[in-house]
């Protein structure tokens, strides 16, 4: 009986989903399965889409400054603060140069709920060492990098980020970067294994 219960537990653990990835997207989004070699102005000259990828998973952050720490919320009325905990880090990069003036829109849905959004230059730079992808070069230049809330809109609701960002036919040296932190939740398999382990202990005590 004990062997059968353990077999069920290990099966559930193996079936649990992988965390820390971008689950889906709609609209003007180019998804990258692996981080790029560089995330700077000029990395992509096509402003028709944002570029999104997962930087790191299962990292511990302590007092990391963020511009949005409540969910749901939006960049028009953000609540700034700091965040501590175990998170996955994702990057959204956009260069505005395109063939016309206007905006692009889209959504990105993650596997886990969004717990913080970082988009000003100082906070992005400060979070690069812990959140940035190893092997990706980020720009150290002042005032070229980040998101200006007055030029577009970011909103978050549970696991989904929705964006509206400007495009222009004038090449600008600045570019949008938005770092999104999501919080992994316990895998169903792990929870089931712990629960079954408790049942086994109880049976042995009886």
MODA-V531003 format. One line per field, one symbol per residue. ss: DSSP state (A for helix, B for strand, O for the rest). phi: phi as a letter, one per 30 degrees, with the letter a starting at -180 (. if undefined). burial: # if it has 24 or more other ideal C-beta (glycine too) atoms within 12 Angstrom, else .. A space follows every 10 residues. Layout:
ss->???
phi->???
burial->???
//
This chain:
ss->OAAAAAAAAA AAAAAOOOOO OBBBBBBOBB BOOOOOOBBO OOOOOOOOOB BBBBBBBBBB BBBBBBOBOO OOBBAAAOOO BBBBBBBBBB BBBBOOBOOO OBBBBBBBBB OOOBBBBBOO AAAAAAAAAA AOOOOOBBOO OOOOBOOOAA AOBBBBBOOB BBBBBBBBOO OOOOBBBBBB BBOOOOOAAA AAAAAAAAAA AAAAAO
phi->.ddddddddd ddddddddci cddaabidbc ccdbdddbbb djdbccddbd cbaddbbhcc cbiddbdbbc bdabddbdcd lbbbkcbccb ccbbcddada dlbcblbbcc dbddcabcbc eddddddedc cddejcdcdc ddicckbced cabbbbaicc ccbbbdbbcc dcddadbbcc cccdcededd dddddddddd dddddd
burial->........#. ........## ###.#.#### ##..##..## #.##..#### #######.#. #..######. #.###..#.. ..#.###### ########.. ..######## ########## #.###.##.# ###..#.##. ....#####. ######..## #######... .#.####### ####...... .##..#.... ......
//
